[in-house]
Amino acid sequence: MNYTSGRRIVGLLLAGVIWAGLSVSVTAAVEEVVLQIISFTGEKATQFNMFPTRRVRESLMGAAVKIERGQARIELKYSKMRPAILFGGDITSYVVWAVSPKGDSLNLGELTIVKDDTGGKQKFSTSWTSFGLIVTVEAYAGVEKPSNLMVFWNDGVTSPPAAAEELIFGEFGPPPTVEVEVLRGVVIDQSKSIELIQAERLFRFAQAEKADHYAPGPFDRARARLREAMAETGGTAQKLARESYSASLEAIKLSIPRRRIDELRGEVTENRAEIGRLSRRLAEEEARADRAEEMGEQLRNAKQATDEALAQMGREKGLLQEELRNLESTMLGLRGELQETRTEASRAEQRLQSALSQVSDTHESARGMIVNLPDILFDVGRASLKSGAKYPLAKLAGILLIMQDLNLRIEGHTDSTGSSRVNLKLSTQRADSVSEFLSSQGIDASRIKTAGYGAERPISDNSTASGRRANRRVEIIIGAGEIAEAPAM
């Protein structure tokens, strides 16, 4: 397999220069890359090059893909590779990813490099038959999305020639912390094996994820193997370190979703309790206002009775008029208390808006309070909610379960990318997805109306990436009674 040079990048790719060995935290700025999605057919191997980024400029890599019984068999051949841990920070692994024509990414597994200046090959497989390949550095091998810390990506030039199409890919996960940007000149610490450094680093990550609480079995096993590895030498120490690394990885995979569920439950419980307190306070203030109004009516009746009595008892007229003045003064005081009560009720409404603002960006409008949910709820081009999107929507459902007298209108919007028909359908499906989730949380469907407007009602400039990102949104309008349709642009 031949190695050639060449690269094609769109967006801000690997910005900044960091001298090797400088111990500072680095965050790479990558927004989008252009990948070549190759369609693999037949059992004859298709060969192509993987191009290195400046992080591993001296490294070489090529790929061969063969379709066997509906599975793509991938072989990566590499040379002059250095261990991923040399990037420092939280980094432990290289991870190989397949990217589909729709922009989905699939973790194919860890590219294991445990010696410096390594050459060799490693095999992977997937049921996909059309994909591009990238290699990233990650905090651990089991991450669900690639970080923007890319070290290799593929071109579309293959042997024999195969059909390829460009895909602008930007669905990166949060990057781990690194200490150096480029591996050139970084010196390996000879006092510890690569496997032991990997195991130590990943065990610290498991501790940070509270794996001792959420996955005590794998966590205890990882700690025990790590202690044994530190007490041994040679091949035995390396084997124990690898076992510790595997156990830490298992503990992390179990801990992350369990910890997120606990955090979400705690926040939902706290918010529901606060809404309950606000609702009770509002009910008390409304009761006080009703009592004040009733007392005012009683005072008006007393004045009428007093007038009738004055007509009949002239000798007591002066005394009764003085009493009337006293009653009117009392009535003014009660009216002041009523105004204060109404002011407090308004503050309660403001606190409700503040609670909604914790779900997402919220502002008032003539139609009601508008909660703006940005496009991070959905994958690119899809209408199904991401798992992380359900957290803010669950908080919103908790608020709406308390405020039973409020209705909501869910409106989906897209940017101008794509056809009007596709955009209208996608925006409608996204609005329906949010509606279905809120209904599953106990919100009566009769309170909800949905609409999709495609790209017809932008709030920003579609000619810029930031403008398009702002236009890809779902807005939830909350108010009493019938909520008006969004005004045409």
N, C-alpha and C positions, 0 to 999 in steps of 0.2 A: 504494500500500500504506500502511495507516494504522499509526501507532505508538501504543501505549497503555502504561500503566504497570501493574504488578502482579507479584507474585512469591509463590512457595510453596516453602518450604524445610523439610526435616526434618533434625534432627541439629545439630551445631555447624558453622554455615556462616560462613566468613570472619570468624573471631573476632579481636578485637584492633583497635586504632586506631593508625595510623602517620601522622604528619604528612608531607605531600609534601616531598621533598627530603632527608629524614633518611636518611643512608647507613648503615643497619644491615641485617643479614640477617633476613628474615621467613619464618616457616613458618606457612601457613594451616592451620587445623584444620577439615577437612571430613570427616565420616564418611559421611553419606548425603544424597542429595537425592531429591525426588519429581519424576520426569519424566513428561510426558504422551506416551505412545506413540500416534502417529496412524497410522491405516490409510488409505493413499492409493489411490484407484481412479479409473479413467477418465483421459482426456486433458485434461480441464478443470483449470486450475491451482487448487490449494488454497492459500489464503493464511492466514498466522497471524503472530503477533508473537514476537519474541525479546526476553526481558526482561534488562536489564543488572543485574549485581551492583554493589555499592557501589564496586568498583574502577574502573568506567567509567560512573559514574552519569549523566554528561551525554550519553553516546553513545546512538544509536538504531539499531535493526535490525529488519527484518522479513524473512519468507521466503515464497517461492512454490514449490510442488512440483507437477510435472506428470509423469504416467506416459506414457512413449512407448516402444513396442516392448519392454515388460518392464523398462525402466530408469526409475528415478526421476531426473528432471532438477530440480535444486535451484538456485534463484537467491536469493542473499542481497543485500538492499539495505540500505545503512547510511549514516549521516551522523554527523558530529562524532566520528569515530574518530581516535585518536592512536596513533602507532607503538608496537608491543609493547616495543621496546628501552628505552622510558622507565621500565619497571619495574625496570631495572638488574639487577645480579647476573649470572646466566647466561642471562637471557631474550633470545630473538631473534625469536620468531614467535608469531602467533595460529594455532591449528589448529582446524579444524571437524571435529566428530565426529558420527556417527550411532550411536544406541544402540538395539539390537533389543529385542523383547519378552522375550527370554531374558536380557537384561542384557549381551550382548556389545557391545563398542564397536569402531567402524570408523573409521580415520583417512581422512577425505575429502580432506584436503589443506590447504595453507596459505592463510589469509586474508591477502592481501598488502596491507599498509598501510605506505607508505614516505613519506608526507607527513603533516604535522600537521593536525588538524581536517579529516580527509578524508571526502568523501561519494562514493558510487559503488555499484557492484554487482559481484558475482562469481558464477560458476556452478560447480556441483559435480554429481556423479552417483554412483549406486550401484544395484546390482541388488536391494537390499532395497526392499520396498514398504510396510513398517510399521516406523516408527522415530521416535525423538525426536532433537532436535538440541541440542548444546551447543557452546560455543566456549571454549577454554582458552588460557592463555599457556604456552609451552614453551621449553625450552632449544634445541630444534631441531625442524624440521617433520616429521621422520621417526620420532618416538617411536611405540611400539607401544601404549601405554595413556595415557589422558588423565590429566594431573595434577589435583590438587584446586584448582588456581588457575583457577576458572571466571570468565568475564566475561559470558557470555550463556547462557540456556537457554530452551526453548520452553514455551508454554502449550498447552492442548488446545482453545482457542477458535479455530475456523477459519471461513473464508468461501470457498465454501459449507460448511455443517456437515459434519464427517467424524467417524467413530467414533474414540474415543480411550480409552485405559486408563492407569491410573497404574502406575508402576514405581518401586520404591525402589532407587536405584542407588548403589552404593558401591565399585565395582571401579576405584579410582583407582590410578595408578602413583605412584612416588616423585616428590614435587614438586621442581622446580628452585629454586635460591636466588634470592630477589628482594631488592631494596633498599628499595623503597617499596610500600606496600599499595594506595594510591589515586593515580590519575594526576592528580587535580585539583591545579593549581598547579605541576606539574613543568615545568621549563623545558628546551627542547631545546638541545643544544650545537650552535650554528650553525657551528662550525669544521669539522665533518665532516658528510658526507651520511649519511642513515639507512642506505643500502645499505652504506657503508663500515664503519659501526659494527657492523651485523649481521655482515658478513664477518669483521671482527676478532674479534668475540665467539665466533663459531662455530669459527673457526680455533683459538682457544685451547682450546675444548672438544675439538676433534680431537686437539690435542697431548696433552691430559690422558688421552685414550683410547689413546695410543701409536699413533696412525694412521701415524706415520712408519715404524713397524715392520710393522704389520699390513696397511696399505693404502698403500704408498709411492707408487704411481702417482697416485691422486687427491689424496693429501696434497701431493706436490710441485707438482701443478698448482694446488692451492688457494693454496699459498704464493707461487708465481710470479705468479698473477693478483692476489693481495693487494698484493704489492710494486709491481706495475705500476699498480694503482689508486691507491696512495698517492702515486705520482709524477705522476699525471694530474689533470685537473680536469674539471668539467662532466659532460656526458653520457658521455664516454669513461670517466671514473673510475667512474661509476655502473654502466656495463655490465660493466667488469672486476670490480667488487666483487660483482655478482650472480653472475658466473662463478666467482669464488672461493668464494662462499657455497655454490653448487651442488656444487662439487668437495669442499668440506669435509663437506657432508651425505653425499655418496657414501662418503667415507673413513670417517665415523663408522659408517654402516650396515654396512660391511664389517668394521670393527675390533672392534666390541662382541662379536659372537658368536665371532670368532677368539680374542680375548683371554680370554674366558670358558672356551673349550675348553682353552687352554694352562694356565690356572690350575687347572682341574679335573684335567687330566692330572698336573700337578706334585703336587697334594695327594694324589691317588690313589696315585701312585708312592711318595711319602714315607710314607703310612700303611701301604701294603703292606710296605715295608721295615721299618718299626717292628714290625708284626705278626710278620714273619719273625724279627726279632731276639728278640722275646718268646717265640715258639714254640721257637726253638733253646735259649734259656736255660731254659725250662721242661723241655725234654727232658733237658738236662744235669742239672738238679736231680733229676728223677725217676730218672735213671740212678744218681746218687749215693745216693739213698734206697734203691734196690734193692741197691746194693753194701753199704750199711750193714746192711740187713736180712739179707743173706747172711752177713756177718761175724758178726752176732749169732747166727745159727743155728750157725755154725762154733764159736763160743765155748761155746754150750750143749753141743755134742757133745764139746768138749774137757773140760768139767766132768764129764760122764758118764764119759769115759775116765779122768779123774783119780781119780774115786771108785773105779773098779774097780782102778786101780793102787794106791791107798791100802790097799785091802783085802788086796792081795797083798804089799805092801811096807810093813810097819809102821814099819821103821826110817827110811823116807823120808817118813813121814806129815807131819811138821811142815813140811819143805821144800815138799812138794807143796801143803799148805794155804795157805802163803804165796803160792805161785805162783797158786793159785786166786783168792785175794783180789786179786792184781794183775790177773788177767784180768777179774774182775767190775768192777773200777774202770775198766778200759779199755772194757768194754761200756757202762757208764753214760755215759762220754764220747761213745761212738758214738751212743747214744740221744739225747744232747743235740744232736749234729750233725744227726741225723735230724729232730728237732723244728725246728731252724733251717732245714733244707731245706724242710720243709713250710710254715714261715712265709714263706719266700721265694716258694714256689709260690703262696701266698695273695696275696702282693703282686703277682705276675704277673697273677693273676685280676683284682685291682683295677685294674691298668693297662689290662686289656682293657675293663673297664667304663668307664674314663676315655676310651678310644678311641671306644667307642659313644656316650658323652656328647657327643663332638665332632660326631656326626651329628645328634643331637637330644636333647631332655630324656630322661634315662635314670634309672630307679630299680629297686631290687631288689624282688621280691615272692616269695610262696610258690610261684608258678608259674615263676619265672625272672626274668631281667632284662627290663624293659619299656622299649622305645624308643617315645616318644610323638611321632607326626608330626602337627602341627596342620593345620588346613584350608587353609593356604597352598599345599598340594600341588595343589589342584584349583580350577578356576573354580566359581563359585556354581552349584549344581544339576547339576554335571557329574562324570563318573567318569574322564575321561581326564586323565592326568598333565600338569601344566604343564611346559614345557621347563625352567624353573628348578628344578622339584621333583626332576629326575633327578640333580642334583648330590649332595644328601645320600644318596639311595638308592644311587648308584654307590659312595660311600664305604662305606656299610653292606655292599654286596656284596663289596667288597674284603676287609673284615674276615671275613665269613662264608666266603669262599673259603679262608681260612687255617684257620679253626676248623671243620673238616669233621665233627667229632663233635657239633656243636650243631644242633638243629632249630629251626624257628620257626613260630609261629602268628600270622597276620595277621588283625586284627579291626577292622572298620569300624564307626564310630558317627556319628550325626547329632544335631542338636538336635531340638526338638519341633516346629519349623516344618514344615507340610505333613502329609499323611496318613501313617498307620503303614505302609501298603503301599508308598507311594513312598519313604519313609525307609528301609524294610528293603531295598528293591531297590537304592537308591543306595548304602547302606553296603556291601552285598555286592559291587556292581560296583567300588567304590573299593578294597576289599580285594583283589579279583581283579586290578585294574590294577597295584597294587603287586607282587603275586605274579608277574604276567607280566613286569614289568620286571626283577625280581630274577632270574627264570629266564633272561631274555635276557642277563644279565650272567654267566651260568655257574653259578648256584646250582641244584643238582639239585632238580627238582620234587618228588621223593619226600620231601624234607626240609621241605616247606612245606604247611601247612594254612591255610585261610581261613574266615572267618565274618563275617556282617554282622548287627548287632543293632539297627539303626535308632536310635531314641531311647530304648530300653529301659534302658540302663545309663549314665545321665548322671554326670558328675563335678563338675558345677557347676549353678548355678541357671539354668534356661531362661527365667526372666522378665526377664533382663538381657542386653544385647548382648554384654558380656564373657563371661557365663556360656554363652550359646549358642555363641560363638566357641570356648570351651574344649571344649564338648561335640562340636563338629565335628572329628573327629580319626580317625587310623588308628593303632592300637597294634600294635607288633611285639613278641611275647614270645619270648625266646631262651632255650633251655635244652636239657638232655640228655634223650633219650628222648621219651616221649609227654607233650605239654604239655596241662594241664587246660583245660577251657572256662572262660571268664570267669564269675565268680559272678553270679547274678541279684541285681538291686537290690531 
